[in-house]
């Protein structure tokens, strides 16, 4: 199993002091985190895409390219690329360039995004939410397959045989599908035979098992080999020297972020009791000391019928940089070996 980290480069103010890390410092810290993840032996680092004040990841490929120049082996991925609001030609060109810079370490996780700001920002109609993604994914995969592309659709001018350059070092350039909990999204990924990245940020992960089984069965019926039907999980998590410290370190930023999001989506304010419940043996949060985190990952692997990758989002916005670095050290140096000892 691959173990990695996802970051949305969040910049929420500290809920206790009100202090806000300046954007330039936050991005410098991010690159230090990627460098350390590489040295610590982690497999992948993903950077999200948001177009909101509290995140600094609106240009993820720029950040990944900067990371590529400072790392040697870690794979560099989006988490996710909001393909619905992008031009697939530019997405392919950007990630192909990243692949060349990194000598074959780039990956795309394509999705529709969990927020909607990108749609009005780029002049798109939210009512076209699904058709935008379906059409643009189709074009992205055609560009990946062929140098000269003939394609037409509703949301973008046709291509009539134009060549798309540069071509990546990897052939094909890896494309995953990022999904939440919509069955149609699991079916789409299975039909296409693309690896699946499932965001599990709340509740109990075992509830996703029927959807993952649906993905695998759909892929099998479509004639795709089992090895192409990889399942990854994006989850919230953090490692500290003790489980109590990990829980206390992570909670303030978690509560702040989900309370703010809840104001937009009609959720109640986040309370410690709800958080603590998610820390339990079957809860979605992967938080604790190295042993506890490894145990939770192994549970997740069993509950979902085997996963190929686990990416942990370690900072919801206010985790101090030194603690983030320590968490990365522990994840790579202690958690990953424990997991790999039990899962090939």
C-alpha positions in Angstrom: 0.0 0.0 0.0 1.2 3.5 -0.8 1.1 6.0 2.0 1.1 9.8 1.3 -0.1 13.2 2.2 -2.6 15.6 0.7 -2.6 19.3 1.4 -5.1 22.1 0.6 -2.6 24.7 1.8 -5.1 26.1 4.2 -4.5 29.4 6.0 -7.2 29.8 8.6 -6.4 32.0 11.6 -5.5 30.2 14.8 -8.7 29.8 16.8 -7.0 30.7 20.0 -4.5 33.5 19.1 -6.1 34.8 15.9 -2.7 34.7 14.2 -2.5 34.1 10.5 0.6 32.7 8.7 1.5 35.1 5.9 0.9 33.5 2.4 4.5 33.5 1.4 5.6 31.8 4.6 2.8 29.3 4.3 3.9 28.3 0.8 7.5 28.1 1.9 6.4 25.8 4.7 4.5 23.7 2.2 7.6 23.0 0.2 9.5 22.1 3.3 6.7 19.6 4.1 7.0 18.0 0.6 10.8 17.8 0.9 10.5 16.1 4.2 7.8 13.7 3.0 10.2 12.7 0.2 13.1 12.1 2.6 10.9 10.2 5.0 10.0 7.7 2.4 6.4 8.5 1.8 5.0 7.6 -1.7 3.0 10.5 -2.8 2.2 14.2 -2.0 -1.1 15.7 -3.4 -2.1 19.3 -3.6 -5.7 20.3 -3.9 -7.4 23.0 -5.9 -9.7 25.6 -4.4 -10.6 29.2 -5.2 -11.4 30.5 -1.8 -9.7 32.9 0.7 -8.8 30.2 3.2 -6.7 28.1 0.7 -3.6 28.9 -1.2 -3.9 26.1 -3.8 -5.6 27.8 -6.7 -2.6 27.0 -8.9 -1.6 23.5 -7.8 0.6 22.6 -10.8 2.8 25.6 -10.0 3.2 24.3 -6.4 3.9 20.8 -7.6 6.5 21.9 -10.1 8.3 23.8 -7.3 8.1 20.6 -5.3 9.4 18.6 -8.2 12.6 20.7 -8.3 13.2 20.0 -4.6 12.4 16.2 -4.4 13.8 13.0 -5.9 11.3 10.1 -5.6 8.0 11.1 -4.2 5.0 11.1 -6.7 3.3 14.4 -7.2 -0.4 14.5 -7.6 -3.4 16.8 -7.7 -6.0 16.3 -4.9 -8.1 17.1 -7.0 -7.9 18.9 -10.3 -11.3 20.6 -10.7 -11.6 19.4 -14.3 -15.1 20.7 -14.8 -13.8 24.3 -14.5 -10.6 23.8 -16.6 -9.6 23.3 -20.2 -8.5 19.7 -20.6 -5.9 20.7 -23.1 -4.2 23.0 -20.6 -4.6 20.5 -17.8 -2.8 17.9 -19.9 -0.1 20.3 -21.0 0.6 21.4 -17.4 0.8 17.9 -16.0 2.8 16.7 -18.9 5.3 19.5 -18.2 5.3 18.6 -14.5 5.9 15.0 -15.5 9.0 16.0 -17.5 10.3 18.2 -14.7 9.9 15.5 -12.2 11.2 12.7 -14.4 7.9 10.7 -14.5 6.4 11.4 -11.1 3.2 13.4 -12.0 -0.4 12.2 -11.6 -3.8 13.8 -12.1 -6.7 13.1 -9.7 -9.6 14.6 -11.7 -12.9 15.6 -10.0 -15.7 18.1 -9.9 -14.6 19.7 -6.6 -16.3 19.9 -3.2 -16.9 23.7 -3.5 -18.6 25.6 -6.3 -16.7 28.9 -6.5 -14.8 27.8 -9.6 -18.0 27.7 -11.7 -19.0 31.4 -11.6 -15.3 32.4 -11.4 -14.7 30.9 -14.8 -18.1 31.7 -16.3 -19.7 28.3 -16.0 -23.2 27.3 -15.2 -23.5 25.2 -12.1 -26.5 23.4 -13.7 -23.9 21.9 -16.0 -22.1 20.3 -13.1 -22.1 16.7 -14.3 -22.1 17.2 -18.1 -19.0 19.5 -17.8 -17.1 16.9 -16.0 -18.1 14.0 -18.2 -17.3 15.8 -21.4 -14.0 17.2 -20.2 -12.9 13.9 -18.8 -13.6 12.3 -22.2 -11.4 14.9 -23.9 -8.6 14.6 -21.3 -8.5 10.9 -21.9 -8.5 11.3 -25.7 -5.6 13.8 -25.4 -3.7 11.3 -23.2 -4.2 8.6 -25.8 -3.5 10.4 -29.1 -1.1 13.2 -30.1 -3.5 14.5 -32.7 -7.0 14.8 -31.4 -10.4 14.9 -33.1 -13.2 15.7 -30.7 -16.3 17.7 -30.4 -18.6 18.5 -27.5 -21.0 21.0 -26.0 -18.9 23.0 -23.6 -15.7 23.6 -25.6 -14.8 24.3 -29.3 -14.0 21.2 -31.3 -10.5 19.8 -32.0 -10.0 18.8 -35.6 -6.7 16.9 -35.5 -4.5 19.4 -33.6 -1.5 18.1 -31.8 -1.2 18.6 -28.1 2.3 19.1 -26.7 4.4 18.3 -24.7 4.0 14.6 -24.2 4.7 13.3 -20.8 7.5 10.9 -19.8 4.9 8.4 -18.5 2.8 6.7 -21.1 0.0 6.9 -20.2 0.1 9.8 -17.8 -1.8 8.5 -14.7 -5.3 9.8 -14.3 -7.4 8.9 -11.2 -11.0 9.8 -10.6 -11.7 11.6 -7.4 -15.2 10.8 -5.9 -17.3 11.6 -2.9 -20.4 9.4 -2.3 -22.3 9.5 -5.6 -22.9 6.0 -7.0 -22.8 7.3 -10.6 -19.2 8.5 -10.0 -18.1 5.0 -8.9 -19.8 3.5 -12.0 -18.1 6.0 -14.3 -14.7 5.2 -12.9 -15.3 1.5 -13.2 -16.6 1.7 -16.7 -13.5 3.6 -17.8 -11.2 1.4 -15.9 -9.6 4.3 -14.1 -8.2 4.2 -10.6 -10.4 5.6 -7.9 -9.6 8.1 -5.1 -12.4 8.2 -2.5 -12.7 11.1 -0.1 -13.8 9.8 3.3 -13.8 12.7 5.7 -16.7 11.8 8.1 -18.9 9.0 9.3 -17.7 5.4 9.2 -15.6 4.3 6.2 -17.1 0.8 6.0 -20.2 2.5 4.6 -18.3 3.1 1.4 -17.7 -0.6 0.8 -20.9 -1.2 -1.3 -19.8 1.7 -3.6 -16.3 0.4 -3.9 -17.7 -3.1 -4.7 -19.9 -1.4 -7.3 -16.8 0.2 -8.9 -15.0 -3.1 -9.0 -17.9 -5.0 -10.4 -18.6 -2.4 -13.0 -14.9 -2.4 -14.1 -14.9 -6.2 -14.2 -18.0 -6.3 -16.4 -16.5 -3.6 -18.7 -13.5 -6.0 -19.2 -10.8 -4.2 -17.2 -8.2 -6.2 -15.5 -8.4 -6.2 -11.6 -4.9 -4.6 -11.4 -6.2 -1.5 -13.2 -9.1 -1.0 -10.7 -7.0 0.5 -7.9 -8.7 2.2 -4.9 -7.2 5.0 -3.0 -8.6 6.9 0.0 -8.2 10.6 1.0 -8.8 10.9 4.7 -8.2 13.4 7.5 -5.4 12.4 9.8 -2.4 13.3 11.9 0.4 11.6 13.8 2.0 12.8 17.0 4.1 11.2 19.7 1.0 10.3 21.8 -2.6 9.7 20.8 -3.8 12.3 23.3 -1.5 15.0 21.9 -2.5 14.2 18.3 -6.2 14.5 19.2 -5.7 17.8 21.0 -3.4 19.3 18.3 -5.7 18.5 15.4 -9.0 19.5 17.0 -8.9 23.3 17.0 -8.3 23.6 13.2 -10.7 20.8 12.5 -13.5 22.4 14.5 -12.8 25.9 13.0 -12.8 24.7 9.4 -15.9 22.4 9.6 -17.8 25.0 11.6 -17.1 27.6 8.9 -18.0 25.2 6.1 -21.1 24.3 8.1 -22.4 27.9 8.0 -22.5 27.6 4.2 -24.0 24.1 4.1 -26.4 24.1 7.0 -24.4 21.9 9.3 -24.4 22.5 13.1 -21.2 23.8 14.8 -18.5 21.1 15.3 -18.3 19.9 18.9 -15.6 17.9 20.6 -17.9 15.0 21.3 -18.6 14.5 17.6 -14.9 14.8 16.9 -14.0 12.2 19.5 -16.5 9.8 18.1 -14.8 10.0 14.7 -11.5 9.1 16.5 -13.0 5.7 17.5 -12.0 2.3 16.0 -14.5 2.6 13.1 -14.5 6.4 12.6 -13.2 8.3 9.7 -10.4 10.3 11.4 -6.9 8.7 11.3 -5.4 10.4 14.3 -3.1 9.1 17.0 0.4 7.9 17.7 2.2 5.8 15.1 0.7 2.5 16.4 -2.8 3.8 16.6 -2.6 5.4 13.1 -1.2 2.2 11.6 -4.0 0.2 13.2 -6.6 2.5 11.8 -5.1 2.3 8.3 -5.1 -1.5 8.5 -8.8 -1.5 9.6 -9.6 0.8 6.7 -7.9 -1.5 4.3 -9.8 -4.5 5.5 -13.2 -2.7 5.7 -12.9 -1.5 2.1 -11.7 -4.8 0.6 -8.2 -3.7 0.1 -6.9 -0.3 -1.0 -3.8 0.7 -3.0 -3.2 4.1 -1.5 -4.0 6.1 1.6 -3.4 9.9 1.5 -3.7 11.7 4.8 -4.7 15.4 4.9 -2.7 16.4 8.0 -3.6 20.0 8.4 -7.0 21.6 8.4 -5.5 25.0 8.6 -4.0 25.8 12.0 -1.5 23.1 12.8 1.8 24.8 13.6 4.5 24.0 11.0 6.9 22.2 13.4 4.1 19.9 14.4 3.2 19.2 10.8 6.9 18.3 10.2 7.0 16.0 13.2 3.8 14.4 11.9 5.4 13.7 8.5 8.4 12.2 10.1 6.3 9.8 12.1 4.0 9.0 9.2 7.0 8.1 7.0 9.4 6.7 9.6 7.0 4.7 11.8 3.5 4.4 10.4 4.4 3.4 6.8 6.8 0.6 7.8 4.1 -0.8 10.2 1.5 -0.8 7.5 3.8 -2.2 4.8 4.8 -5.0 7.1 1.1 -6.2 7.1 0.0 -5.1 3.6 1.9 -5.7 0.4 
